[in-house]
């Protein structure tokens, strides 16, 4: 059963920006820290950013200063603003609780491709 829905991916040139969105149920959103993850071709899925219920954030070193995670409690939505994109950011991006595993499943993800 899919409990999160990601959107907003696409094709971007290096240096450009994209904004990802993730919507989930109120029961999940109001109880858990939420995170964004990504999986590049041939690699394992890795954590990228997290946001606590109160809004405190943390990031992987590779995206610090370029990505911003936020949550809209009224809309049960988590965002990932991605600026200064690099080819290495190319991956399928997923949203889930942090730590992952609480929901027992992953959404379909959204593809981000950074290429000139």
Protein Blocks (a to p, Z undefined) as FASTA:
>chain_A
ZZbdcehiacddehiacdddddddfklmmmpccddddddehiacddfbdcdfkopacddf
klgokaccdddfklopacdddehiafklgccdddddddehjlopacebjaddddZZ
